Amino acid sequence: MAEDGSGARAAAPRAAAERGRMLVSCPDRPGIVAAVSAFLFAQGANIVEADQHSTDPRGGSFFMRVEFDLPDLAARRADLAGAFAPVAARFSMDWRLAPALPRRRLAIFVSRESHCLVELLWRWRAGELPADIAMVVSNHPDLRATVEPFGIPFHHVPVAADARPAAEARQLALLDGAADVVVLARYMQILSPAFVDRHPGRIINIHHSFLPAFAGSDPYRQAHQRGVKIIGATAHYVTAELDAGPIIEQDVQRVSHRDDTDSLRRIGRQIERVVLARAVTWHLEDRVLVHGNRTVVFR
């Protein structure tokens, strides 16, 4: 009998509703993996993916990400958290239980350049970005025509040098209750510490250099003046210190003395769009654990 696919479509939301992730960090010692696995087994969960990393098996830090399926996960989430608390206390764990649903909501901040924005929009429309794009916010109106055909709200919020607090207040009002993650897709504006503090660990930026090299403005010109042979891009979490937050993803491409600044920018755009999309996807899939100013990324 031919299958029309309706069963598969119906099964997908059910599967997502049963999918959960447990993220653990704690001092390394024997028994952590066994304790987490035994707990999930006792709850009736089926582990579908597990990753772990130790900075040093003798006195280091241990990190673990477990993805599992559990019927009625949403209804049982609070009970699971309570039941796991004694296990977490025994191993001095920092931990988080993250269900795959509901999907998180993205707010994408842009300026005039479209390449990183378009990459995210394409992936979202293709079903490759596990989130809902709640809005696009820009300090210029240029990209409205790019965004609105996707059916996504576009908000133009000018950011004048003498009116930055008012602009940020409007942006925060737009985000309030409407977005879970902020993505700076070549936004080219520095967010205030107060703005960053409102969204700790939930703002992702793309910087157009291989940090820590060439932080700050116009890194491609800096790179050309230095005569580099490799250029790159860096996606990182935003902190109060400019371009210094925990790094999620980086990539590079070789260049030569024949490449001028415009050529470096053109090559760099391809790196930027892919690096940012990877970082956002890994964040949405709960694959990133922050440890001080570093990250462990289970890809």
C-alpha positions in Angstrom: 0.0 0.0 0.0 1.3 3.5 -0.9 2.1 5.7 2.1 0.9 9.3 1.7 3.2 10.6 4.4 0.5 11.9 6.8 1.5 9.3 9.4 5.1 10.5 9.3 4.0 14.1 9.6 1.8 13.3 12.6 4.6 11.3 14.2 7.2 14.1 14.0 5.5 16.5 16.5 4.8 13.6 18.8 8.5 12.6 18.7 9.6 16.2 19.3 7.3 16.5 22.3 8.9 13.4 23.9 12.5 14.6 23.2 14.5 16.1 26.1 18.1 17.0 26.8 19.9 16.9 30.1 23.0 19.1 30.4 25.4 18.5 33.3 28.7 20.1 34.5 30.4 19.1 37.7 33.7 18.2 39.3 35.0 15.0 37.6 34.7 11.7 39.6 33.8 8.1 38.9 30.1 7.2 38.6 28.6 10.3 36.9 27.7 8.7 33.6 26.3 5.6 35.4 24.2 7.8 37.8 22.6 9.9 35.0 22.0 6.9 32.8 20.5 4.9 35.7 18.2 7.8 36.6 16.9 8.2 33.1 16.4 4.4 32.7 14.4 4.3 36.0 12.2 7.1 34.7 11.4 5.1 31.5 13.5 7.2 29.2 15.3 5.9 26.1 18.7 7.6 25.6 19.3 8.4 21.9 22.5 10.4 22.1 25.2 10.9 24.8 28.4 12.9 24.9 30.8 13.7 27.6 34.1 15.5 28.2 36.5 15.8 31.0 39.1 18.6 31.3 41.1 16.2 33.5 39.9 12.8 34.9 41.9 13.6 38.1 40.3 16.7 39.6 39.1 18.4 36.4 35.6 19.4 35.3 33.2 17.0 33.7 30.6 17.9 31.1 27.8 15.8 29.7 24.9 16.1 27.3 22.3 13.4 27.1 19.4 13.4 24.6 16.5 11.1 25.4 12.9 10.3 24.6 10.3 10.1 27.3 6.6 9.9 26.9 4.6 12.7 28.5 7.9 14.7 29.1 6.1 18.1 29.3 3.7 16.9 32.0 6.5 15.1 33.9 9.2 17.8 33.7 8.7 19.2 37.2 8.6 15.7 38.8 11.8 14.8 36.9 13.6 17.8 38.2 12.6 17.0 41.7 13.6 13.4 41.4 17.0 14.2 39.9 17.8 16.8 42.6 19.4 14.2 45.0 21.6 12.8 42.2 22.7 16.3 41.3 23.5 17.1 44.9 25.5 14.0 45.3 27.8 15.0 42.5 27.7 18.8 43.0 26.2 19.2 39.5 25.1 22.3 37.7 22.4 20.9 35.4 19.5 21.8 33.2 16.7 19.8 31.7 15.8 21.2 28.3 12.8 19.9 26.3 12.9 20.1 22.5 9.5 21.7 22.6 8.3 24.4 22.6 10.7 25.7 20.0 12.6 28.8 21.0 11.9 32.1 19.4 14.7 34.1 17.7 15.0 37.8 17.3 17.5 38.6 14.6 19.2 42.0 14.7 20.7 43.3 11.5 22.1 46.5 9.9 22.5 46.9 6.1 24.4 43.7 5.2 22.1 40.8 4.4 24.3 37.7 4.0 24.0 36.3 7.5 20.3 37.2 7.8 19.5 35.5 4.5 21.4 32.3 5.5 19.3 32.1 8.6 16.0 32.8 6.8 16.8 30.1 4.1 17.6 27.5 6.8 14.5 28.4 8.7 12.3 28.1 5.7 13.9 24.7 4.8 13.2 23.4 8.3 16.9 23.2 9.2 16.7 25.8 12.0 15.0 24.4 15.0 13.4 27.6 16.1 10.7 30.2 15.2 11.9 33.5 14.0 9.8 36.0 15.9 11.1 39.2 14.4 13.9 41.0 12.6 15.1 44.3 14.2 17.2 46.7 12.3 18.7 50.2 12.7 18.1 50.8 9.0 15.1 50.1 6.8 17.1 48.6 3.9 16.3 44.9 4.5 12.6 45.2 5.0 11.9 43.9 1.5 14.1 40.9 2.1 12.3 39.9 5.4 8.7 40.6 4.8 8.1 38.0 2.0 9.0 35.4 4.7 6.0 36.5 6.7 8.3 37.7 9.6 7.7 41.1 11.3 10.4 43.7 10.5 11.0 46.5 13.0 13.0 49.5 12.1 14.5 51.0 15.2 16.9 53.9 14.4 19.9 54.1 16.7 21.2 57.7 16.8 24.3 58.4 18.8 22.5 60.8 21.1 19.4 58.6 21.5 20.8 55.1 22.1 19.1 54.5 25.5 15.7 55.3 23.9 16.4 52.9 21.0 17.4 50.1 23.3 14.3 50.7 25.5 12.2 50.2 22.4 14.2 47.1 21.4 13.8 45.6 24.8 10.0 46.3 24.7 9.8 44.4 21.4 11.8 41.4 22.8 9.9 41.2 26.1 7.9 38.0 26.2 8.4 37.5 22.4 11.9 36.2 22.0 14.2 33.7 23.8 17.4 34.2 21.8 18.9 37.3 20.2 21.1 36.8 17.1 23.3 39.7 16.0 23.6 38.9 12.3 26.1 41.7 11.4 24.2 44.3 13.5 27.3 46.5 13.8 26.2 48.2 17.0 27.5 47.8 20.5 24.9 46.8 23.0 24.9 48.4 26.4 25.8 46.3 29.5 22.2 46.8 30.7 20.9 45.3 27.5 23.3 42.3 27.7 22.4 41.7 31.4 18.7 41.3 30.4 19.6 38.3 28.2 22.6 36.5 29.8 24.0 33.7 27.6 21.2 34.3 25.1 22.8 36.8 22.7 25.0 35.4 19.8 27.2 37.6 17.7 29.1 37.0 14.5 32.4 38.8 14.4 34.2 39.0 11.0 37.6 37.9 12.2 39.3 34.9 13.8 39.2 36.2 17.4 41.1 37.2 19.4 42.8 38.7 16.3 41.4 41.9 15.0 38.7 42.6 17.5 36.8 45.9 17.2 35.9 47.7 14.0 36.9 47.1 10.4 38.8 43.8 10.9 39.2 43.1 7.2 41.1 46.3 6.8 43.2 45.5 9.8 43.9 42.0 8.4 44.9 43.4 5.0 47.2 45.9 6.6 48.8 43.1 8.5 49.2 40.9 5.4 47.5 37.8 6.8 47.3 34.6 4.9 44.2 33.3 6.7 41.0 35.1 7.4 38.2 33.8 9.5 34.9 34.5 11.4 33.9 33.9 15.0 30.5 33.3 16.6 30.4 34.0 20.3 28.1 34.8 23.2 27.9 38.5 23.9 29.2 39.9 27.2 29.8 43.4 28.5 33.4 43.2 27.1 33.5 43.9 23.4 34.1 40.8 21.2 35.4 38.8 24.3 32.5 36.5 25.1 32.7 32.7 25.1 33.4 31.4 21.6 31.0 28.9 20.0 32.3 28.4 16.5 35.1 29.6 14.2 36.3 28.9 10.7 38.9 30.2 8.3 39.9 30.3 4.7 43.3 30.9 3.1 44.0 34.2 1.2 47.0 35.7 -0.5 48.8 38.9 -1.2 46.6 39.3 -4.2 43.5 39.9 -2.1 42.7 43.5 -1.3 40.3 44.6 1.5 37.2 44.2 -0.7 38.3 40.7 -1.7 38.8 39.8 1.9 35.3 41.0 2.7 33.8 39.0 -0.1 35.5 35.8 0.9 34.7 36.5 4.6 31.0 36.8 4.0 30.8 33.1 3.0 32.6 32.2 6.2 30.5 34.4 8.4 27.2 33.1 7.2 28.1 29.5 7.8 29.8 30.0 11.2 26.8 32.0 12.6 24.3 29.4 11.3 26.2 26.6 12.9 26.5 28.4 16.2 22.8 29.3 16.4 21.8 25.8 15.5 24.1 24.3 18.2 22.7 26.7 20.8 19.1 25.8 19.9 20.0 22.1 20.1 21.5 22.6 23.6 24.9 21.5 22.4 26.8 24.4 24.1 27.9 24.4 27.7 29.6 27.5 29.0 32.6 27.1 31.3 34.0 30.4 32.5 34.9 32.3 29.3 35.1 29.0 27.3 32.6 26.6 25.8 32.3 22.9 25.4 30.4 22.2 22.2 29.0 18.7 21.6 28.6 18.6 17.8 
